[in-house]
């Protein structure tokens, strides 16, 4: 199969995702991932056409509101130089270190980092939305539509009707 490098992304709204996951009475499954994440990465990952671990760049744009109705924008950004899964980007990874206040500390994940920043930088404000976008350049296995059709046809069972 032919492989090509492509810019891939996974975008999700942090607040609604947290609510959705909290309301589940089970583990998050593939159908949930498709509902949560926009962009090209998750469908390619679920179809095994791209490696799970990538070098990620993450941006979170938060909109917050003050009691007087004033809207505030806040942006956070991280670039990594080591391979991580999207789960490690979100939840943390022991093998990834980031600099915080001049010290190298373990990456605790987008969720944790975002909450700490909101508590500190947007104190007294209410977060209205928080859009996270994780991007990477992944090697994607291309699917030849003719090969796919032939493999599907080979799996069909043909019956003769008299």
C-alpha positions as CSV (number, residue, x, y, z in Angstrom):
1,X,0.0,0.0,0.0
2,X,1.1,3.5,-0.8
3,X,1.8,5.8,2.1
4,X,1.8,9.6,2.1
5,X,2.5,12.3,4.7
6,X,-0.5,14.4,5.6
7,X,-1.3,17.1,8.1
8,X,-3.9,15.6,10.4
9,X,-6.0,17.1,13.1
10,X,-8.3,16.3,16.0
11,X,-10.5,19.1,17.3
12,X,-12.9,18.9,20.3
13,X,-14.8,21.2,22.6
14,X,-13.4,20.5,26.1
15,X,-16.5,21.5,28.1
16,X,-19.1,19.5,26.1
17,X,-16.7,16.5,25.8
18,X,-16.3,16.4,29.6
19,X,-20.1,16.5,30.1
20,X,-20.6,13.8,27.4
21,X,-17.9,11.5,28.9
22,X,-19.2,12.1,32.5
23,X,-22.8,11.1,31.4
24,X,-21.6,7.7,30.0
25,X,-22.1,4.7,32.2
26,X,-19.4,2.8,30.3
27,X,-16.0,3.3,28.8
28,X,-15.6,5.6,25.8
29,X,-15.8,3.5,22.6
30,X,-15.0,4.1,18.9
31,X,-18.5,5.5,18.2
32,X,-18.0,8.0,21.0
33,X,-14.6,9.1,19.6
34,X,-16.2,9.8,16.3
35,X,-18.9,11.9,18.0
36,X,-16.3,13.8,20.1
37,X,-13.5,14.6,17.7
38,X,-13.7,16.5,14.5
39,X,-10.9,16.3,11.9
40,X,-9.0,13.7,10.0
41,X,-7.0,11.9,12.7
42,X,-9.5,9.8,14.6
43,X,-11.2,8.2,11.5
44,X,-7.7,7.3,10.1
45,X,-6.7,6.0,13.5
46,X,-9.8,3.8,13.9
47,X,-9.3,2.4,10.4
48,X,-5.7,1.5,11.2
49,X,-4.4,3.8,8.4
50,X,-2.1,5.9,10.7
51,X,0.1,5.2,13.6
52,X,-1.3,5.9,17.1
53,X,1.7,7.8,18.2
54,X,2.6,11.1,16.6
55,X,4.5,14.4,17.3
56,X,1.8,16.8,18.3
57,X,1.1,20.5,18.4
58,X,-1.9,21.6,20.5
59,X,-3.8,24.9,20.7
60,X,-6.7,25.6,23.1
61,X,-8.8,28.7,22.5
62,X,-11.0,29.5,25.5
63,X,-13.8,32.0,25.6
64,X,-14.8,33.1,29.1
65,X,-17.5,35.5,30.4
66,X,-17.3,37.9,33.3
67,X,-20.3,38.6,35.6
68,X,-20.8,42.0,33.8
69,X,-21.1,40.1,30.4
70,X,-17.6,41.0,29.2
71,X,-16.2,38.3,27.0
72,X,-12.5,37.3,27.4
73,X,-10.4,35.2,25.0
74,X,-7.5,33.1,26.2
75,X,-5.1,30.9,24.1
76,X,-2.7,28.2,25.2
77,X,-0.2,26.3,23.0
78,X,2.2,23.4,23.2
79,X,4.6,21.8,20.8
80,X,6.1,18.4,21.6
81,X,9.2,16.7,20.2
82,X,8.4,13.2,21.3
83,X,5.9,10.7,20.1
84,X,2.6,10.5,22.0
85,X,-0.8,9.0,21.5
86,X,-3.8,11.3,21.4
87,X,-4.8,9.8,24.8
88,X,-1.4,10.9,26.2
89,X,-1.9,14.3,24.8
90,X,-5.2,14.6,26.7
91,X,-4.4,12.7,29.9
92,X,-0.7,13.0,30.3
93,X,2.5,10.9,29.7
94,X,5.3,10.1,32.1
95,X,7.9,10.1,29.3
96,X,7.0,13.7,28.2
97,X,8.5,16.6,30.1
98,X,7.5,20.3,29.6
99,X,9.0,23.4,31.0
100,X,6.9,25.2,33.7
101,X,8.4,28.1,35.7
102,X,11.9,27.1,34.5
103,X,11.6,23.5,35.6
104,X,11.0,20.4,33.6
105,X,7.9,18.6,34.8
106,X,5.9,15.6,33.7
107,X,3.2,16.3,31.0
108,X,-0.1,16.0,32.9
109,X,-2.2,16.4,29.8
110,X,-4.2,19.0,28.0
111,X,-7.2,18.6,30.4
112,X,-5.1,19.2,33.5
113,X,-3.1,22.0,32.0
114,X,-6.2,23.7,30.8
115,X,-7.9,23.6,34.2
116,X,-4.8,25.0,35.9
117,X,-4.6,27.8,33.4
118,X,-8.3,28.6,33.6
119,X,-8.2,28.7,37.4
120,X,-5.2,31.0,37.3
121,X,-5.5,33.2,34.2
122,X,-9.3,33.4,34.1
123,X,-10.0,33.6,37.8
124,X,-13.5,34.9,38.5
125,X,-14.7,34.3,34.9
126,X,-16.9,31.5,33.6
127,X,-15.6,29.4,30.7
128,X,-18.2,29.5,27.9
129,X,-16.3,27.3,25.4
130,X,-12.8,25.8,25.0
131,X,-11.8,24.4,21.6
132,X,-8.7,22.3,21.5
133,X,-7.0,21.4,18.3
134,X,-4.2,18.8,18.1
135,X,-2.3,18.6,14.8
136,X,0.5,16.4,13.5
137,X,2.0,15.3,10.3
138,X,1.2,11.6,10.0
139,X,2.2,8.9,7.5
140,X,-1.2,7.8,6.1
141,X,-1.8,4.5,4.4
142,X,-3.7,5.2,1.2
143,X,-6.6,3.0,0.2
144,X,-6.9,2.1,-3.5
145,X,-10.7,2.1,-4.1
146,X,-10.4,-0.7,-6.7
147,X,-8.4,-2.9,-4.3
148,X,-11.0,-2.2,-1.6
149,X,-13.9,-3.1,-3.9
150,X,-12.1,-6.4,-5.0
151,X,-11.4,-7.4,-1.4
152,X,-15.1,-6.7,-0.6
153,X,-16.3,-8.7,-3.6
154,X,-14.0,-11.6,-2.7
155,X,-15.7,-11.8,0.7
156,X,-19.2,-12.0,-0.8
157,X,-21.0,-15.3,-1.1
158,X,-22.9,-16.0,-4.3
159,X,-25.9,-18.2,-4.4
160,X,-27.5,-19.8,-7.4
161,X,-31.2,-19.7,-7.6
162,X,-33.0,-22.3,-9.7
